[in-house]
Amino acid sequence: MKLNWTKKVACLLLFSLGFIAITNAQQTAVPKAPREFRAAWIATVANINWPSKPGLSVGEQQREAIVLLDLLKSLNFNAAILQIRPQADALYDSKIEPWSYFLTGEHGKAPEPYYDPLKFWTEAAHDRGIELHVWLNPYRAHHLSLKSVPEKSIVNTKPHLLVKLKDGQYWMDPSLKEVQDLTAAVVNDIVKRYDIDGIHFDDYFYPYESYNGGEDFPDESTWQAYLKKGGKLSRGDWRRESVNTFIKRLYKEIKAEKKEVKFGLSPFGIWRPGYPEGVEGFDQYDKLYADAKLWLNKGWVDYYTPQLYWKVNSPGQSFPMLLNWWKGENYKNRHLWPGMSIGLGGDDKNVDEVINQIMITRGITPDSKGAVHWSIAPLKQYELLRKGLIEGPYKQAALAPASPWLSKKKPANPQANLQDMGSQVQLSIAKDVKEDVFKWVVYIQYGLRWQTQILTRLETQIKIDKQIQIGNQTQELKAVKISAVNRIGNESELVNLNF
């Protein structure tokens, strides 16, 4: 069918107007706040990251903690993973295990004057909008950095639970129910008494063979006891089953106590050589007796952080190839936030490597972006790394991804108002202390553009300019909206604010 010229013009005009209307609607639609988990490990064993040495005064310990948290906030990180149980000890007030040597310089000695470091860290982190996940070693009982075994160490108080390795370390026997009960009691005590955001284990299950002079783990007595009771599993399967049972148990017990506390595991980055094809390296399944693939397949975690400490183009251990393989094993759609080694150096080449890995992670896991950085030390050390992150992938603050399998319940809509202050408006938020609000998100529209500001729980007042310069044009403030975000990461409905 042919159209005359007048009808053609009319159709083109209608089409153009419709296209403009759609384009304007797309430009003015309120954007979602960015989501990405950005965390750093903070190790306390051997005073690697905090405190800088044992026996510092309480004031020095707290100042060092604040410096680290302020650093993370300045780089738009939103999580810290703090080691609080390096060797069956405690960098917090525990009735189960003794105070850590790495804190006070004396095993079993509380800080003087007294304070609870974990409570301090948790409150200070939350005040900065940073989640605090606590990192525990489930089986290590004595670390080499202590030349002698302290009197109150588990090595002396419960020697029947331990074996001595040839390098001088002591390790709890993972097959013993009393060992599993002890660590479970420690975890449950922490979850119950502290306002933490996560429980975190790294790759230390059965120890690396190098810790025992290349020889097998010395658990002959417990293995023989298992066989005498009619056990039918092979020795390797028996060891793996001990760890599997423990991991599954912990996940259930954490959720029974506080559903919102996430359980995260950070296994060695390769499950087995050949998975995927072409991957070479250490076999954690056969050497650490860690069936890390099974735990992810079953969803016994809320987030998974395989330690992918290799470069993008590393032959046999390619970062993107391994991450993509782990993604394929994530049957329950848990968060997959890989562990990244950022201590490669502070030059341009190594900063580019870190940034490239972040961008690759975003591409492979776009629905739940995130990474955990080993460790906080390079962030302190390398100015160029800090500059590359804050001017690059971490330029804009981000919320941690939500965990819908824990809860889809949204927090109540925030109550807020705007007050005219001349060239600005002042946003004031009335926080209901009964609500589990962790952060606020403010959406601000100038012309056709939206900006987002993520506020901490303490930031209940901000000033917003009525006009800003965008390029060569002055843009007027058109709209302000606000939402609340809870500890699981769920966001409330957006509330329009009039001005």
C-alpha positions as CSV (number, residue, x, y, z in Angstrom):
1,M,0.0,0.0,0.0
2,K,1.3,3.5,-0.9
3,L,1.0,6.5,1.3
4,N,0.8,10.1,-0.1
5,W,3.4,12.6,1.0
6,T,1.2,14.3,3.6
7,K,0.5,11.0,5.3
8,K,4.2,10.1,5.2
9,V,5.2,13.3,6.9
10,A,2.5,12.7,9.6
11,C,3.7,9.2,10.2
12,L,7.3,10.3,10.5
13,L,6.3,13.1,12.9
14,L,4.4,10.7,15.1
15,F,7.2,8.2,15.0
16,S,9.7,10.9,16.0
17,L,7.6,12.2,18.8
18,G,7.1,8.7,20.1
19,F,10.8,8.0,19.9
20,I,11.6,11.2,21.8
21,A,9.1,10.4,24.5
22,I,10.6,6.9,24.9
23,T,14.1,8.3,25.0
24,N,13.2,10.9,27.5
25,A,11.5,8.3,29.7
26,Q,14.6,6.1,29.5
27,Q,16.8,9.1,30.4
28,T,14.6,10.2,33.3
29,A,13.9,6.7,34.8
30,V,15.4,6.4,38.2
31,P,18.5,4.2,38.0
32,K,19.2,1.3,40.4
33,A,21.9,2.0,42.9
34,P,25.2,0.2,41.9
35,R,25.7,-3.2,43.5
36,E,29.1,-4.8,44.1
37,F,30.7,-6.6,47.0
38,R,34.1,-5.0,47.7
39,A,36.1,-6.5,50.6
40,A,39.6,-6.9,51.9
41,W,41.0,-9.5,54.2
42,I,42.6,-8.3,57.4
43,A,44.9,-10.9,58.9
44,T,45.8,-11.0,62.6
45,V,47.9,-14.2,62.6
46,A,51.6,-13.3,63.1
47,N,50.3,-9.6,63.2
48,I,50.3,-9.6,59.4
49,N,47.8,-6.7,59.1
50,W,46.4,-5.8,62.6
51,P,47.5,-5.1,65.2
52,S,50.9,-4.2,63.8
53,K,52.6,-6.0,66.7
54,P,51.4,-7.7,69.9
55,G,51.0,-5.8,73.1
56,L,50.1,-2.4,71.7
57,S,48.1,-0.2,74.0
58,V,44.3,-0.2,73.7
59,G,44.5,3.3,72.2
60,E,47.1,2.2,69.6
61,Q,45.1,-0.9,68.6
62,Q,41.9,1.2,68.1
63,R,43.7,3.9,66.2
64,E,45.2,1.3,63.8
65,A,41.8,-0.3,63.3
66,I,40.2,3.1,62.5
67,V,43.0,3.8,60.0
68,L,42.3,0.6,58.2
69,L,38.5,1.1,58.1
70,D,38.9,4.7,57.0
71,L,41.1,3.5,54.2
72,L,38.5,1.1,53.0
73,K,35.8,3.7,53.2
74,S,37.9,6.2,51.2
75,L,38.3,3.6,48.4
76,N,34.5,2.8,48.4
77,F,34.9,-0.7,49.8
78,N,31.8,-2.0,51.6
79,A,33.2,-5.0,53.6
80,A,36.1,-6.1,55.8
81,I,37.0,-9.7,56.6
82,L,38.7,-9.6,60.0
83,Q,40.6,-12.7,61.3
84,I,39.5,-13.2,65.0
85,R,40.5,-16.9,65.6
86,P,43.9,-17.6,64.1
87,Q,44.9,-20.6,66.3
88,A,42.1,-21.7,68.6
89,D,42.3,-18.3,70.4
90,A,40.3,-15.2,70.4
91,L,40.7,-11.5,69.4
92,Y,37.4,-10.9,71.2
93,D,35.9,-11.6,74.6
94,S,35.4,-15.4,74.6
95,K,34.4,-17.7,77.4
96,I,35.4,-20.7,75.3
97,E,39.0,-19.9,74.1
98,P,41.8,-17.7,75.5
99,W,42.7,-14.2,74.4
100,S,45.2,-14.2,71.5
101,Y,48.9,-13.6,71.9
102,F,48.7,-11.5,68.7
103,L,46.5,-9.0,70.5
104,T,48.0,-8.5,74.0
105,G,51.4,-10.2,73.7
106,E,50.4,-12.7,76.3
107,H,48.2,-15.7,75.6
108,G,45.1,-15.6,77.7
109,K,45.5,-12.0,78.8
110,A,42.7,-9.5,78.2
111,P,43.3,-5.9,77.0
112,E,44.1,-3.4,79.7
113,P,42.1,-1.3,80.1
114,Y,39.5,-3.7,79.1
115,Y,37.7,-3.4,75.8
116,D,36.2,-6.0,73.4
117,P,38.0,-5.6,70.0
118,L,35.3,-7.3,68.0
119,K,32.6,-5.1,69.4
120,F,34.8,-2.1,68.6
121,W,35.5,-3.2,65.1
122,T,31.8,-4.1,64.4
123,E,30.5,-0.7,65.5
124,A,33.3,1.3,63.8
125,A,32.8,-0.6,60.5
126,H,29.0,-0.2,60.6
127,D,29.4,3.5,61.3
128,R,31.3,3.7,58.0
129,G,28.8,1.7,56.1
130,I,31.1,-1.3,56.0
131,E,30.0,-4.9,56.6
132,L,32.2,-6.8,59.1
133,H,32.7,-10.5,58.4
134,V,34.7,-12.5,60.9
135,W,37.3,-15.0,59.7
136,L,38.1,-18.1,61.7
137,N,40.5,-20.9,61.3
138,P,38.5,-24.0,62.2
139,Y,41.4,-26.5,62.8
140,R,44.7,-24.7,63.4
141,A,45.8,-24.9,67.0
142,H,49.3,-23.5,67.1
143,H,51.1,-21.3,64.5
144,L,54.8,-21.2,63.8
145,S,55.1,-17.5,64.6
146,L,55.0,-18.4,68.3
147,K,58.2,-20.1,69.2
148,S,56.9,-21.8,72.3
149,V,53.4,-23.2,73.1
150,P,51.6,-21.0,75.6
151,E,50.4,-22.5,78.9
152,K,46.8,-21.9,78.2
153,S,46.9,-23.1,74.6
154,I,44.6,-25.9,73.5
155,V,47.8,-27.9,72.8
156,N,48.1,-28.2,76.6
157,T,44.4,-28.1,77.7
158,K,43.0,-30.6,75.1
159,P,46.0,-32.5,73.7
160,H,43.7,-35.5,72.7
161,L,42.2,-33.4,69.9
162,L,45.5,-32.5,68.2
163,V,48.3,-33.8,66.2
164,K,51.8,-32.3,65.8
165,L,53.1,-31.5,62.3
166,K,56.7,-31.8,61.4
167,D,57.1,-28.0,60.9
168,G,56.1,-27.4,64.5
169,Q,52.5,-26.5,64.1
170,Y,49.7,-28.3,65.9
171,W,46.4,-29.2,64.1
172,M,43.1,-30.4,65.3
173,D,41.9,-33.6,63.9
174,P,38.9,-32.8,61.7
175,S,37.4,-36.3,62.0
176,L,36.8,-35.9,65.8
177,K,33.3,-34.9,66.7
178,E,34.7,-33.1,69.8
179,V,36.7,-30.9,67.4
180,Q,33.7,-30.1,65.3
181,D,31.6,-29.4,68.4
182,L,34.3,-27.0,69.7
183,T,34.5,-24.9,66.5
184,A,30.7,-25.0,66.1
185,A,30.3,-23.7,69.7
186,V,32.8,-20.9,68.9
187,V,30.9,-19.9,65.8
188,N,27.5,-20.0,67.4
189,D,28.7,-18.0,70.4
190,I,30.0,-15.3,68.0
191,V,26.9,-15.2,65.9
192,K,24.7,-15.0,69.0
193,R,26.6,-12.3,70.9
194,Y,27.9,-10.0,68.1
195,D,26.2,-7.9,65.5
196,I,28.4,-9.2,62.7
197,D,27.5,-9.6,59.0
198,G,29.3,-12.9,58.2
199,I,31.3,-15.9,59.3
200,H,34.2,-16.7,57.0
201,F,36.6,-19.7,56.6
202,D,39.6,-19.8,54.3
203,D,41.4,-22.7,52.7
204,Y,42.8,-24.4,55.8
205,F,40.9,-27.7,56.3
206,Y,43.3,-30.6,56.5
207,P,46.7,-29.0,56.3
208,Y,49.0,-28.7,53.3
209,E,51.4,-31.6,53.1
210,S,54.3,-29.2,53.2
211,Y,53.4,-28.5,56.9
212,N,54.2,-32.1,57.7
213,G,57.4,-32.5,55.7
214,G,55.5,-33.8,52.7
215,E,54.0,-36.7,54.6
216,D,50.4,-37.6,55.1
217,F,48.3,-36.2,58.0
218,P,49.1,-38.2,61.1
219,D,45.6,-39.4,62.0
220,E,46.3,-43.2,62.2
221,S,44.6,-43.6,65.6
222,T,41.3,-42.0,64.6
223,W,41.4,-43.8,61.3
224,Q,41.8,-47.2,63.0
225,A,39.0,-46.3,65.4
226,Y,36.7,-45.6,62.5
227,L,37.5,-48.9,60.8
228,K,37.0,-50.8,64.1
229,K,33.5,-49.4,64.3
230,G,32.7,-50.8,60.8
231,G,33.6,-47.8,58.7
232,K,33.5,-48.6,54.9
233,L,34.8,-45.4,53.3
234,S,38.2,-45.0,51.9
235,R,40.6,-42.9,54.0
236,G,40.3,-39.9,51.6
237,D,36.5,-40.2,51.5
238,W,36.3,-40.5,55.3
239,R,38.3,-37.3,55.7
240,R,36.3,-35.4,53.1
241,E,33.0,-36.6,54.7
242,S,34.2,-35.3,58.1
243,V,34.7,-31.8,56.6
244,N,31.5,-32.0,54.5
245,T,29.4,-32.9,57.6
246,F,31.0,-30.0,59.5
247,I,30.4,-27.4,56.7
248,K,26.7,-28.4,56.3
249,R,26.2,-28.3,60.0
250,L,27.6,-24.9,60.4
251,Y,25.4,-23.4,57.7
252,K,22.3,-24.8,59.3
253,E,23.3,-23.6,62.8
254,I,24.2,-20.1,61.7
255,K,20.8,-19.7,60.0
256,A,19.0,-21.1,63.0
257,E,20.6,-18.4,65.2
258,K,20.5,-15.4,62.8
259,K,19.3,-15.9,59.3
260,E,20.8,-12.7,58.1
261,V,24.4,-13.6,59.0
262,K,26.1,-14.8,55.8
263,F,28.4,-17.8,55.7
264,G,31.3,-17.5,53.3
265,L,34.0,-19.9,52.3
266,S,37.3,-19.2,50.5
267,P,38.8,-22.5,49.3
268,F,41.9,-22.9,47.2
269,G,41.1,-21.7,43.7
270,I,41.5,-25.0,41.9
271,W,39.1,-27.8,42.8
272,R,41.1,-30.5,40.9
273,P,43.6,-30.3,38.0
274,G,41.8,-30.7,34.7
275,Y,38.7,-28.8,35.9
276,P,38.2,-27.0,33.6
277,E,40.3,-28.7,30.9
278,G,43.8,-27.3,30.8
279,V,44.0,-26.3,34.4
280,E,47.1,-27.5,36.2
281,G,48.2,-27.2,39.9
282,F,47.5,-28.3,43.4
283,D,44.7,-30.8,44.1
284,Q,42.8,-29.6,47.1
285,Y,40.3,-32.5,46.8
286,D,43.0,-35.1,47.2
287,K,45.4,-33.1,49.5
288,L,43.3,-30.9,51.7
289,Y,40.3,-33.3,51.6
290,A,38.2,-30.3,50.7
291,D,35.4,-31.1,48.3
292,A,34.9,-27.4,47.6
293,K,32.8,-28.1,44.5
294,L,30.2,-30.0,46.5
295,W,29.7,-27.2,49.1
296,L,29.0,-24.8,46.3
297,N,26.8,-27.3,44.4
298,K,24.7,-27.9,47.6
299,G,24.4,-24.2,48.5
300,W,25.9,-24.7,52.0
301,V,27.2,-21.1,51.7
302,D,25.9,-17.6,51.1
303,Y,29.0,-16.5,49.2
304,Y,31.9,-18.3,47.7
305,T,35.4,-16.8,47.4
306,P,37.7,-19.3,45.6
307,Q,41.3,-17.9,45.9
308,L,42.1,-17.1,42.3
309,Y,45.5,-15.7,42.9
310,W,46.7,-16.1,39.3
311,K,46.9,-13.6,36.5
312,V,44.5,-13.3,33.6
313,N,47.0,-14.9,31.2
314,S,48.6,-17.4,33.6
315,P,49.2,-20.7,31.7
316,G,47.3,-23.5,33.5
317,Q,45.6,-21.2,36.0
318,S,43.9,-18.5,34.1
319,F,41.8,-16.2,36.3
320,P,38.8,-15.9,33.9
321,M,38.8,-19.5,33.0
322,L,38.7,-20.7,36.6
323,L,36.1,-18.1,37.6
324,N,33.9,-19.2,34.7
325,W,34.3,-22.8,35.8
326,W,33.2,-22.0,39.4
327,K,30.3,-20.1,38.0
328,G,29.2,-23.3,36.2
329,E,29.2,-25.1,39.5
330,N,27.0,-22.5,41.3
331,Y,23.8,-24.5,41.0
332,K,22.1,-22.6,43.9
333,N,23.0,-19.1,42.6
334,R,24.9,-18.1,45.6
335,H,27.2,-15.1,45.5
336,L,30.5,-15.8,43.7
337,W,33.0,-13.2,44.8
338,P,36.5,-14.5,43.9
339,G,39.6,-13.9,46.0
340,M,42.1,-11.7,44.2
341,S,45.8,-11.2,44.9
342,I,46.5,-7.5,44.8
343,G,50.0,-7.6,46.2
344,L,51.6,-7.9,42.8
345,G,53.4,-4.6,43.1
346,G,52.6,-0.9,42.8
347,D,53.5,-0.2,39.1
348,D,51.2,0.5,36.2
349,K,51.4,-3.1,34.9
350,N,50.2,-4.7,38.1
351,V,47.5,-2.1,38.8
352,D,46.2,-2.8,35.3
353,E,46.1,-6.5,36.2
354,V,44.0,-5.9,39.3
355,I,41.6,-3.6,37.4
356,N,41.3,-6.0,34.5
357,Q,40.4,-8.8,37.0
358,I,37.7,-6.7,38.5
359,M,36.2,-5.9,35.1
360,I,36.4,-9.6,34.1
361,T,34.6,-10.5,37.3
362,R,31.8,-8.0,36.5
363,G,31.5,-9.5,33.0
364,I,31.3,-13.2,34.2
365,T,29.1,-12.6,37.3
366,P,27.0,-9.5,36.3
367,D,24.0,-10.4,38.5
368,S,26.1,-10.4,41.7
369,K,29.3,-8.5,41.2
370,G,32.1,-8.6,43.7
371,A,35.6,-9.6,44.8
372,V,37.7,-10.0,48.0
373,H,41.2,-8.6,47.9
374,W,44.2,-10.2,49.5
375,S,45.0,-8.3,51.5
376,I,44.5,-4.8,52.9
377,A,48.3,-4.3,53.1
378,P,48.8,-3.5,49.4
379,L,46.0,-0.9,49.6
380,K,48.0,0.8,52.3
381,Q,51.3,0.4,50.5
382,Y,50.7,1.3,46.9
383,E,49.5,4.8,46.1
384,L,49.1,4.0,42.4
385,L,46.9,1.0,43.3
386,R,44.6,3.2,45.4
387,K,44.5,5.8,42.6
388,G,43.7,3.2,40.0
389,L,40.8,1.8,42.0
390,I,39.2,5.0,43.1
391,E,39.5,6.7,39.7
392,G,38.5,3.5,37.9
393,P,36.2,0.6,38.9
394,Y,35.5,1.8,42.5
395,K,34.9,5.5,41.6
396,Q,31.3,5.2,42.6
397,A,30.1,3.8,46.0
398,A,28.1,0.6,45.7
399,L,25.7,-1.5,47.8
400,A,26.5,-5.1,48.5
401,P,24.3,-7.4,46.5
402,A,21.2,-8.7,48.2
403,S,20.8,-12.3,49.3
404,P,17.2,-13.2,48.3
405,W,17.4,-16.8,49.5
406,L,17.8,-15.4,53.1
407,S,14.8,-13.0,52.9
408,K,13.0,-10.9,50.3
409,K,11.4,-8.7,53.0
410,K,12.0,-5.0,52.3
411,P,12.6,-2.5,55.1
412,A,9.9,0.1,55.8
413,N,9.9,3.2,53.7
414,P,12.1,5.9,55.3
415,Q,10.6,9.1,56.7
416,A,12.4,12.2,55.5
417,N,11.8,15.8,54.4
418,L,13.5,18.6,52.5
419,Q,14.0,22.1,53.9
420,D,14.7,25.1,51.7
421,M,18.1,26.6,52.5
422,G,18.5,29.2,49.8
423,S,20.8,27.8,47.2
424,Q,20.5,24.3,48.7
425,V,17.9,22.0,50.2
426,Q,18.6,20.1,53.4
427,L,17.6,16.4,53.5
428,S,16.7,15.2,57.0
429,I,16.0,11.5,57.7
430,A,14.0,10.4,60.8
431,K,15.5,7.0,61.6
432,D,13.2,4.5,63.4
433,V,15.5,2.6,65.7
434,K,13.2,-0.4,65.5
435,E,14.0,-0.8,61.8
436,D,17.0,-2.8,60.6
437,V,18.3,0.0,58.4
438,F,22.0,-0.3,57.4
439,K,22.2,2.4,54.7
440,W,20.1,5.0,52.9
441,V,20.2,5.7,49.2
442,V,19.4,9.2,47.9
443,Y,18.4,9.6,44.2
444,I,18.9,13.1,42.9
445,Q,17.7,14.3,39.5
446,Y,19.2,17.3,37.6
447,G,17.7,17.8,34.2
448,L,17.5,14.4,32.6
449,R,20.3,13.0,34.7
450,W,20.2,11.0,38.0
451,Q,22.8,10.8,40.7
452,T,22.9,8.4,43.6
453,Q,24.4,8.9,47.1
454,I,24.8,6.0,49.5
455,L,24.7,7.1,53.1
456,T,25.7,5.3,56.2
457,R,23.3,4.8,59.1
458,L,24.8,7.9,60.8
459,E,24.3,10.2,57.9
460,T,20.8,11.5,58.5
461,Q,21.3,15.0,57.1
462,I,22.9,16.2,53.9
463,K,22.7,19.3,51.8
464,I,21.8,19.2,48.1
465,D,22.5,21.9,45.6
466,K,19.6,23.4,43.7
467,Q,21.7,23.9,40.7
468,I,24.8,22.2,39.3
469,Q,27.0,22.7,36.2
470,I,27.0,19.8,33.8
471,G,29.3,20.6,30.9
472,N,28.5,24.1,29.8
473,Q,24.9,24.0,31.1
474,T,23.4,24.8,34.4
475,Q,21.0,22.1,35.4
476,E,18.1,22.6,37.9
477,L,17.3,20.2,40.7
478,K,14.2,18.4,39.6
479,A,13.5,15.5,42.0
480,V,14.8,13.9,45.2
481,K,13.9,10.3,46.2
482,I,15.1,8.2,49.1
483,S,15.1,4.5,50.1
484,A,16.3,2.4,53.0
485,V,18.5,-0.7,52.7
486,N,18.5,-3.5,55.4
487,R,21.3,-5.8,56.5
488,I,20.5,-8.5,53.9
489,G,20.7,-5.8,51.2
490,N,17.0,-5.4,50.4
491,E,15.9,-2.0,49.4
492,S,12.6,-0.3,50.3
493,E,10.3,1.4,47.9
494,L,11.5,4.9,46.8
495,V,9.9,7.8,48.6
496,N,9.4,11.1,46.7
497,L,10.4,14.2,48.6
498,N,8.8,17.5,47.8
499,F,10.7,20.8,47.9
